[in-house]
Amino acid sequence: MKNNYLTLYSSCVPVRGKERGAFYILDERKIEIVPLSLIDTVELLKKYPIEDCKKLVDSEEILKDYISFLISRGIGFITDEPQRFSEMPDCYDSPSFILLSCISVDEKSSYDLQGFIQELDNLLCKHVELRILHTSLTVKQLSQILDFFEETTIRSIELHISNFNDNELDELKIILKKYKKVYYVVLFSMSVDKFEDGIIFTTKRYCDIALTTFNEKELYINIKQYFEAQKFNIFYNKKVSIDQNGYLKNNLICKTSFGKYCPNKNSISKVIKNNDFIKYWNVNPDKIEDIKDSELRYAIFPAYEIHEVDGKYYFKKD
């Protein structure tokens, strides 16, 4: 009993904020908000046996309550061999030069879409958010666009269609079965809100929600995002977007562009070597003044442009 320790499960990570603490329970994708005193207590319990910790705290009763809480929530367990249990490796890496790309295209787009997709493939991009803004998209046009992805190693396509003819819905469902990389479809400006056959129908207009900033109350708790956010800004890191006019951006909501895409003169490979383009890739949540003191900072998707003022980083909210 004397050498019993309270050990955290490797998927449970304590995070300290300015006024509160949190446990990220990554395998269950949830967060437990806790007082900072519990975070302090856990730091003691990681170093010393429970019996020794009783002598180091102000109240044995509170210590007992904290341990009971951690066990009941599936955050920790008691063992006399803590050395047998290792923490989850604090590392994040990806062989991809670009992780994700947002592509916007309409019937007037004149940039080399096929060339852009081929370059994403060369840069080992695995995920694409494809926004099709045609005034009236036909299934044939959609099929021609999706064909460009077929021979690439891009794994998944999130498909957003701003306008679609109800009369072609049956054909749409048929071709979506053909293009297996499409895992998520949203049809805007529809007559009803519903979810059917893997398609989200919404009465909202694309322009009303597509370029809005993030919902600060919506949290994303998963292992990949947590470890990426330890070192990188998940809004900027290894992401490139192209709008319907062919301008390259960090993200479609960004006002700053890095010229028109041209495979020979202004390629993705060239742009990602531009120091201004990658400037904020490494500005992780701990460096952003707006959220650095929040215990939820690694679960927030910080979809704002950043600007630097006197060596400090802030969200650009104007």
Secondary structure as UniProt FT lines:
FT   TURN            2..3
FT   STRAND          5..8
FT   TURN            10..11
FT   STRAND          12..16
FT   STRAND          21..25
FT   TURN            26..29
FT   STRAND          30..34
FT   HELIX           36..47
FT   HELIX           50..54
FT   TURN            55..56
FT   HELIX           60..72
FT   TURN            73..74
FT   STRAND          76..79
FT   HELIX           82..84
FT   STRAND          100..105
FT   TURN            107..108
FT   HELIX           113..122
FT   TURN            123..124
FT   STRAND          127..132
FT   HELIX           139..147
FT   TURN            148..151
FT   STRAND          156..161
FT   HELIX           166..168
FT   HELIX           169..178
FT   TURN            180..181
FT   STRAND          182..187
FT   STRAND          194..196
FT   TURN            197..198
FT   STRAND          199..201
FT   HELIX           206..209
FT   TURN            210..211
FT   TURN            216..217
FT   HELIX           223..231
FT   TURN            234..238
FT   STRAND          239..242
FT   TURN            244..245
FT   STRAND          247..249
FT   TURN            252..253
FT   TURN            263..265
FT   HELIX           268..271
FT   TURN            272..273
FT   TURN            275..277
FT   TURN            279..282
FT   HELIX           285..287
FT   TURN            289..293
FT   TURN            295..299
FT   STRAND          305..309
FT   TURN            310..311
FT   STRAND          312..316
//
